[in-house]
Amino acid sequence: KEELPFMATENIMMQAVKKGGNRQVLHERIRKLSMQASYHIKVEGKENNLLELIAEDDMFSTSLSELKEMMQPSKYIGRAKEQTEAFLEKDIRPILEVNKDLLGMSAEISV
């Protein structure tokens, strides 16, 4: 959860571009703000304040509540859920089924 704001910087930047911001200028600004937040975490031992720094910066034209809305992890996992379910069904379930007597239990996979 603490790292999500760093992973979402591209999306944050693109939202600001949609609002009229210059991509190159925003890219450099978000790099500097990320370094600031990183220092805040690593050197000062404080919590990640990257979202607050971005919200306070007029270049991004976004509020803290908008940024927090963008931090839903489900927005960054792509097809991971479906891929995991397919892998379990196609590759793992058959192995468990074939070896259930060796395992001494019945296998049930639930995602």
Backbone as a ProteinNet text record, in pm:
[ID]
protein_1_A
[PRIMARY]
KEELPFMATENIMMQAVKKGGNRQVLHERIRKLSMQASYHIKVEGKENNLLELIAEDDMFSTSLSELKEMMQPSKYIGRAKEQTEAFLEKDIRPILEVNKDLLGMSAEISV
[TERTIARY]
82.4	0	87.4	194.9	282.5	347.5	371.3	439.7	345	216.9	120.3	128.5	142.5	154.1	271.3	382.3	496	463.6	393.6	357.9	253.1	176	67.7	108.6	235	275.6	248.1	262.3	233.9	87.4	-1	-144.3	-177.2	-115.7	-137.1	-92.1	23.9	78.5	-13.4	-62.1	-147.9	-281.5	-332.1	-453.5	-428.4	-310	-274.7	-256.2	-204.1	-188.9	-327.2	-422	-559	-621.6	-573.8	-625.2	-545.2	-455.3	-382.3	-236.2	-185.3	-45.8	50.8	173.9	279.8	344.1	341.1	389.1	534.3	621.2	763.4	785.6	718.5	732.2	676.8	560.7	499.9	587.1	647.9	734.6	850.3	912.5	1023.3	973.7	857	802.6	768.4	709.8	673.3	798.3	903.3	1030.4	1083.6	1079.1	1128.8	1042.2	912	822.4	841.2	866.3	891.6	1019.5	1120.4	1246	1223.2	1143	1110.1	1038.1	939.2	863.8	953.2	1041.8	1135.4	1225.8	1274.8	1357.4	1276.6	1154.8	1063	1048	1040.3	1022.8	1153.6	1257.1	1382.9	1469.2	1477.4	1566.4	1494.8	1373.9	1301.2	1215.8	1198.3	1120.5	971.9	924.4	782.9	705.5	574.1	488.3	501.9	464.9	468	371.9	424.1	339.9	335.4	364.7	368.9	235.9	126.1	-4.3	-29.9	6.9	-11.1	74.8	198.7	288.2	231.8	178.3	120.5	-4.2	-89.6	-213.4	-183.7	-74.3	-37	27.2	66.4	135.2	33.3	26.4	-71.3	-54.1	65.7	89.7	-1	-43.3	-118.9	-270	-315.9	-459.4	-546.5	-510	-587.5	-593.2	-697.1	-714.4	-665.4	-645.5	-603.6	-710.2	-835.9	-942.4	-941.7	-914.5	-904.1	-787.1	-676.6	-558.3	-585.4	-650.5	-681.3	-774.5	-865.3	-955.4	-875.6	-768.2	-683.7	-600.9	-595.6	-509.2	-575.9	-686.8	-750.3	-664.2	-609.2	-520.5	-580.8	-711.5	-776	-754	-720.3	-695.8	-558.9	-476.1	-337.7	-301.5	-400.2	-367.5	-396.2	-457.7	-484.1	-565	-514.4	-583.2	-527.7	-456.6	-390.2	-487.3	-604.7	-702.9	-742	-778.2	-820.9	-705.2	-585	-469.4	-438.9	-450.2	-425.2	-529.2	-654.5	-761.1	-740.5	-703.9	-680.1	-561.8	-455.2	-337.8	-374.5	-447.9	-488.3	-574	-666.7	-757	-684.1	-602.6	-536.9	-414.7	-333.6	-205.6	-202	-260.9	-249.2	-356.1	-479.3	-586.9	-559.5	-515.8	-487.2	-376.5	-275.3	-166.8	-220.3	-300	-358.4	-452	-528.4	-623.1	-549.6	-446.1	-368.4	-300.5	-260	-181.9	-260.6	-392.3	-471.3	-453.5	-430.7	-409.7	-277.3	-176.7	-46.4	-53.1	-137.8	-149.1	-232.5	-314.7	-396.1	-509	-545	-654.5	-717.6	-832.6	-893.4	-851.2	-839.1	-792.4	-909.2	-916.3	-1017.1	-949.2	-961.8	-901.1	-1011.5	-1000	-1097.4	-1024.2	-1060.2	-995.4	-1096
-119	0	126.2	124.6	241.3	274.4	173.1	194.4	230	209.9	231.9	372.3	477.9	610.1	618.8	553.2	555.7	479.8	367.7	287.9	358.2	446.5	512.5	645.7	682.7	814.9	836.4	733.6	748.1	784.1	716	744.4	884.4	923.9	1058	1162.2	1138.9	1232.1	1242.5	1130.2	1131.9	1201.6	1190.2	1263.2	1413.8	1455.5	1597.5	1644.5	1557.6	1591.5	1611.7	1526.2	1539.4	1673.1	1726.4	1854.9	1971.5	1942.5	2048.7	2062.7	1976.5	1985.1	1936.5	1983.6	1942.8	1814.7	1709.1	1578.3	1582.3	1646.7	1649.2	1726.5	1838.9	1920.9	1844.3	1780.7	1702.7	1583.5	1521.2	1407.1	1448.8	1558.9	1608.5	1647.9	1709	1751.6	1631.4	1529.5	1411.5	1336.2	1342.1	1281.1	1350.5	1483	1558.4	1533.9	1531.9	1506.4	1364.3	1269.2	1130.6	1122	1196.5	1198.9	1260.9	1364	1428.1	1329.4	1261.6	1164.6	1049.3	1007.5	899.7	939.4	1061.2	1112.9	1114.2	1158.3	1165.5	1027.2	923.9	787	730.2	732.9	663.9	734.5	865.2	938.7	983.6	1034.2	1085.9	980.6	864.7	755.8	785.8	870.5	907.7	832.1	853.4	786.5	851.9	776.9	824.9	943.4	1058.1	1176.7	1222.6	1131.6	1167.8	1223.7	1163.5	1212.8	1354.9	1382.4	1516.6	1617.5	1578.9	1667.7	1698.9	1597.6	1617.1	1705.1	1678.1	1755.7	1903.1	1929.9	2068.2	2140.9	2067.3	2125.5	2165.5	2294	2345.1	2286.8	2239.6	2183.8	2064.7	1992.3	1869.3	1891.5	2005.3	2038.8	1923.9	1870.2	1759.1	1769.5	1715.3	1720.2	1590.2	1596.7	1478.1	1369.1	1407.5	1306.1	1238.9	1314.2	1253.6	1156.3	1196	1108.8	982.2	995.8	877.3	782.5	838.3	754.9	672.9	730.4	660.7	549.4	541.8	446.7	312	285	154.8	49.1	-46.1	-147.3	-221.2	-238.2	-310.9	-243.3	-115	-43	-74.3	-147.8	-170.7	-318.3	-406	-548.7	-611.7	-534.7	-587.8	-716.1	-818.2	-947.7	-1049.2	-1003.5	-1094.7	-1195	-1150.6	-1240.2	-1352.2	-1315.6	-1414.5	-1507.9	-1454.3	-1537.3	-1636.3	-1591.5	-1680.3	-1791.4	-1755.8	-1856.3	-1958.8	-1913.4	-2004.5	-2096.3	-2042.9	-2123.2	-2230.1	-2189.9	-2287.1	-2398.1	-2360.5	-2459.3	-2549.9	-2492	-2567.8	-2646.3	-2587	-2648.2	-2711.1	-2645.7	-2693.2	-2796.3	-2767.2	-2861.4	-3003.3	-3024.1	-3160.2	-3229	-3156.6	-3214.9	-3257.5	-3172.9	-3206.3	-3326.6	-3329.1	-3439.6	-3572.2	-3573.7	-3695.4	-3743.8	-3652.9	-3687.7	-3679.5	-3673.2	-3655.8	-3769.8	-3893	-4005.1	-3990.1	-3938.4	-3915.4	-3802.6	-3709.8	-3594.8	-3625.8	-3729.7	-3767.5	-3669.2	-3594.9	-3499.9	-3471.1	-3411.6	-3371.4	-3226.5	-3195.4	-3061.8	-2978.2	-2858	-2762.7	-2627.2	-2566.4	-2435	-2332.8	-2227.8	-2121.3	-1988.6	-1906.3	-1774.8	-1666.6
0	0	0	73.6	81.3	-52.8	-135	-262	-376.2	-357	-464.5	-525.2	-445	-509.2	-607.2	-577.1	-668.6	-797.4	-782.3	-899.3	-986	-925.3	-997	-1058.7	-1048	-1095.5	-1244.3	-1324.8	-1468.2	-1490.1	-1418	-1431	-1380	-1269.7	-1214.6	-1316.6	-1373.5	-1471	-1593.5	-1641.6	-1760	-1732.2	-1609.9	-1573.6	-1581.3	-1534.1	-1538.4	-1682.8	-1768.3	-1910.2	-1973.6	-1938.9	-1991	-1951	-1837.7	-1790.5	-1847.4	-1942.4	-2009.7	-1973.2	-1885.5	-1843.9	-1951.3	-1944.7	-2035.9	-1983.1	-2064.6	-2019.6	-1971.6	-2045.8	-2009.1	-1879.1	-1867.4	-1746.1	-1625.7	-1643.7	-1534.8	-1496.7	-1596.1	-1569.5	-1478.2	-1508.5	-1425.4	-1286.2	-1281	-1151.4	-1065.2	-1123.9	-1045.9	-1000.7	-1080.9	-1040.7	-915.6	-914.9	-798.8	-675.1	-693.4	-580.6	-527.1	-615.7	-573.6	-491.5	-531.6	-456.4	-318.2	-313.2	-186.7	-94.3	-146.3	-67.2	-23	-110.3	-79.2	37.5	35.5	144.3	273.1	263.2	376.5	441.8	360	408.6	462.8	378.3	410.1	513.7	506	595.4	722.1	704.9	819.8	889	823.6	883.7	892.9	805.3	808	701.1	701.2	603.3	465.6	364.7	226.7	211.9	171.7	153.7	7.4	-85.9	-226.9	-275.8	-236.6	-282.4	-233.6	-111.2	-57.1	-133.4	-161.8	-236.9	-375.6	-441.4	-574.9	-566.3	-466.4	-451.3	-423.8	-355.2	-322.2	-440	-542.1	-657	-763.5	-793	-889.9	-1030.1	-1062.8	-1196.4	-1226.6	-1122.7	-1144.2	-1146.3	-1102	-1105.6	-1055.6	-941	-886.3	-734.2	-678.6	-533.3	-469.8	-341.1	-267.6	-276.2	-272.8	-283	-420.3	-526.8	-660.3	-666.1	-606.6	-605.5	-525.8	-412.5	-330.4	-404.3	-481.4	-563.3	-663.9	-715	-812.6	-748.8	-617	-547.8	-518.5	-579.5	-560.9	-629.8	-552.7	-611.4	-730.6	-730.7	-840.3	-975	-974.1	-1098.4	-1158.3	-1083.8	-1127.3	-1141.8	-1134.7	-1142.3	-1278.1	-1366.6	-1500.2	-1495.6	-1563.1	-1570.8	-1471.8	-1369.3	-1275.4	-1212.9	-1173.5	-1111.4	-1207.4	-1328.6	-1427.2	-1464.8	-1477.2	-1510.8	-1399.2	-1275.4	-1161.5	-1157.2	-1175.8	-1175	-1286.6	-1404.8	-1517	-1488.2	-1430.9	-1396.7	-1293.9	-1191.2	-1088.8	-1150.2	-1234.1	-1294.1	-1393	-1478	-1585.2	-1537.9	-1452.4	-1416	-1276.4	-1179.2	-1041.1	-1005.1	-1039.7	-1004	-1055.8	-1181	-1228.2	-1146.9	-1107.2	-1026.4	-890.6	-829.5	-700.4	-712.7	-819.3	-839.8	-856.8	-939.7	-964.2	-836.4	-752.6	-633.3	-503.2	-509.8	-388.5	-289.2	-338.6	-246.7	-172.6	-239.9	-176.2	-73.9	-99.3	-10.5	112.6	102.7	215.1	244.2	141.5	159.8	24.9	31	-94.7	-121.7	-247.9	-285.9	-334.6	-282.6	-328.8	-338.1	-454.1	-475.9	-487.9	-409.4	-414.3	-419.9	-516.1	-530.1	-505.8
[MASK]
+++++++++++++++++++++++++++++++++++++++++++++++++++++++++++++++++++++++++++++++++++++++++++++++++++++++++++++++

